[in-house]
Amino acid sequence: MDPVGPVGQAEKTILINSTAIMLAIVIPVIIATIAFAWWFRRGNTKATYRPDWEYSGAIEMVVWAIPALTIMLLGGITWIGSHDLEPSKPLPSKTQPLKVDVVSLDWKWLFIYPDQGVATVNQLVVPAGVPVSYRLTSATVWNSFFVPQMGTMIYTMPRMTTQLHLQADKPGVYDGLSSHYSGEGFSGMQFKVHAVPPQAFAAWAQGARGSQLKLDGAGYAELSKPSSYVKPITYGAVVPGLFDAIVTNRVPAPAVQHNKPISGPGA
């Protein structure tokens, strides 16, 4: 109920409108129930007892027409909202979206910035006021990427890619989590979204490249080991095509250190 972007705001509007429409039935039914119980109480001699009454066209019209109109209104809101908030639909903006690849691991989140050449774990940094285009997958089991204040929860699935577009309209720090149970370390699968001004994001990306950590085959092999409550990590370089390799289960193998050949007879 405290959205920070266009998607979250639209979902809040749908929730409020849907609740208001349903209250058009709920409130009259509650009032009518109380009124009928009071009017037809045993001590009210003015209430007419009609044991042979069985049908009223006016009552039938009210009973069926109001719910039908309610369903039509709710259906219309759902139809429009489903198309306007389609996760893979880019957000209208004159600004080029930021690309972020998301990978759910056991039990942490990996965020790869393909254009910046850096990556983070359990920390997502995005520019405020700029749409973000996410590609999501899972390296293990199903998970669900969710930043409640930005809206739209979406699943990550192994060997599959989903798409999502979100935007934070103002700087701040927002909670992110996995909303789908995925095993023993699920409770520690949380992250922070840092929405910063565009200039601050550019400075952050530049600073991130200075990290000595490299997300290559060996780095990913170590990261992919099950662990939970992992503190934020920043990688200054990422092997090209890592996200696509994770999707196709063809992650670059760690470098192997070969022993020196044995010299001498029979070698």
N, C-alpha and C positions, 0 to 999 in steps of 0.2 A: 504493500500500500504506500510505499515511499519510492516510486520509480525515479531513475536518473537518466533514462534514455527514451527514445520514441517507441521502442517495442514495449518496454515496461509500462509506459504511460498508456498505450493503446490497450494493453491487457487489463490495466486497472479500469479503464473506461468500460470495457466489455463486462468486467465483473460487476461494476456498479449498475450499469444498465440492466444486466440480467437479473440482479437482485431486485431492482425496482419493479421490473415487469412481473416477477414471480410474487412480489408482495401484493400486486393487484389482485391476486387470488387468495393469498394467505390471510391478509388482514380482513377482507370481507367475510371469509369463512369463520375466522375466530369471532368476529363481532356477531355474525348470524348464529353461531353455536350458543354463545352466551345469551343472545336475545331470545332464541327459541326456548332454551332451558328456563329462562325467567318467565316468559309469557305463558308457557304451557305447564307451569307448576300447578300442583294440586290445589293450592289455595286461591287461584285466579278463576273466579266464576265467569269472567267475561270471555275467556277462551272457549271457542266453539269446538265441541267434540264431534268429528265426522268419521265414524267407523267405516262408512261405505266409500269414502274418497279414494280414488286410485290413479287419476291422471290429470295433468294440467299442461296444456301446450305452452303457456307462458313460462312455467318453471322449467320445462324441458329445454326451451330455447336458451334460457339463462345458463342452465347447467352445462349445455354443450357449446354454446357460442363463446362464452368467456374463455374456457380452457383452449378452444380451437384458436382463438385470436392470440392467446398467450403463446401457444406453441408456434404459431406462424411468426410472431415477433422474435422469439428466441431463435427459431430456425434461421430467420433472416440475419440476425446479428452473428450467429455462428458461421453462416455461409460467407458473409462479407469479411468477417475477421479471419477466417481460415485462409482466404485468398490474399488479403492484405498483409497478413503476418506469416505467410509461407516462409519457413526458415531459410530456404535457398534463394529467396528473392532479395536482390540487393536493395539497400536502403537508399531512398532518393537523396542525393547530395551532390554538390558541385566539387567536393573534395575527393581525391582519389582514396579508396579504402586501403587500410593497412591489412596486409596478409599475415595470418598467424595459423600455423599448423599445430593441432592439439593431439597429443597421444596420452591415453590413460594407461598407466602401468600398475603393477602391484607394489605399493598402494600409494601412488603419487601421480602428479600431472606434469607432463613435459610439454613446454611451449616453444615452438621453433619459429623464428622470424626469418623466412627465406630471403627476403630482400635486404635485411640488415646483416645476415650471416651469423646471428647469435641465437642462443637458446637459454631458457630458464627452466627451473623446476620449482613447482609450488609457488610461483610468483609470476603474475601476468601484468605487464606494464603496457598501457595503451594511451594514445593521445586523446584528450577530452575534445568532444565536438567533431571527431573524425570517425566515420563508420569503419568497423573492423570485419573483415571477411575471414571466417574460420573454416578450415578443413579439419575434420575430426575422425579419429580412428582409435582402436584399442589394440594394444600389443598382447593382451591376455584375454580377459573375459569382458562381458558387457559392463559398461558403466554409463553414467549419465552426467553430462556437463551442465552445471546450473549456477548462474549468478542471479539470485532472486531479484535484486533491484534493477537489473537490466532486462530481465524477462526471458522467456522461451528456454525451457529445458530440452535438451536433445541427447539422444543416445550415441555412445561410441561403441562400435562393434568390430571384432577382429575380421580382417580381410575385407572390410567395407569402409567406405568413406561417406560421411554425412557433411552437410554444409549448413552454416549458420551465419547470420549477419546481425550484429549488435552495435550499439553505440552508447557511450557515456557522455551526457551533455555537459557535465560539470566535473571539475577535479574532485578527487576524493579517494578513499580506500574502501573497497566493497568486498564482502565475503563471497567466496566461491566454494563449491563443494561437489561431491558426487552424491546424487540422490538415488542411486541404485546400489543395493547391497552387493558387494563383490568379494566377500571373504573376510579373513581374520583381521586384516589391517584397515578395513573400510572406514572406521571411525577417525583415522588420522589422515584421510584423503581430502584435505581441505587446502585452500590456497587464498591468497589475497590478490585483488585486482587493484592496481594503482593507476588511476586515471590522472594524467598530468597534462599541463599545457603542451601544445605541439613542440615548442622550442625546448622544453624540458625533456620531452621524449627523445628528440634528436640528440641532446646531450647525453642522455642515459644510454642510448644505443652506441654512441661513440665510446663512452666509458666501458660499456660491456665488452667491446672488442678487445679491451686491454686485459681481460681475464686470461690467465694462463691455462685454464681448463679447456680441453678440446673434446668435442663430442664426435669422436670417430668410432670405428668399430670396437676398439677396446673400451673407450669411454661409455659407449652405449651398453656393451655387455655388462659392465660393472653397474651401471644405473638400473638396468632391467632386473637386477636381482631383487626379490621381494623385500621391501622395507616400508615402514610407516612412520608418520610424524616426521617426515624429512624436512629439514630446514631449507630455505630457499638457496638455490644454486644458480650461478650464472656461468655459461660457457661462452668463451670468446670466439670460438669458431665451430662450425658444424660441417660435417662431411656432406657434399652436395647430394641431393636426392634421398636423404635419409628418410623423410616421411613416406615417400613412395616405396622405398625398400621395406619399411615396416609394414605397410599395407599388403605388400606381396610376399611378406615373410622371407625377404632376401636381404637381411641386414648385413652390412659388410662385416666380415669375420675379423676378430682381433688379430693384430700382427703377431706372428709366431717367431720366437727367437730360436734359430737353429743352432745346434751345437757345432763347433768347429770340426771339420773332418779329421779323422784319425789318420796320421801318417805312418808309414812304415810298411813292412812286408805284409801282404794279405789285406791291406786296407781297400 
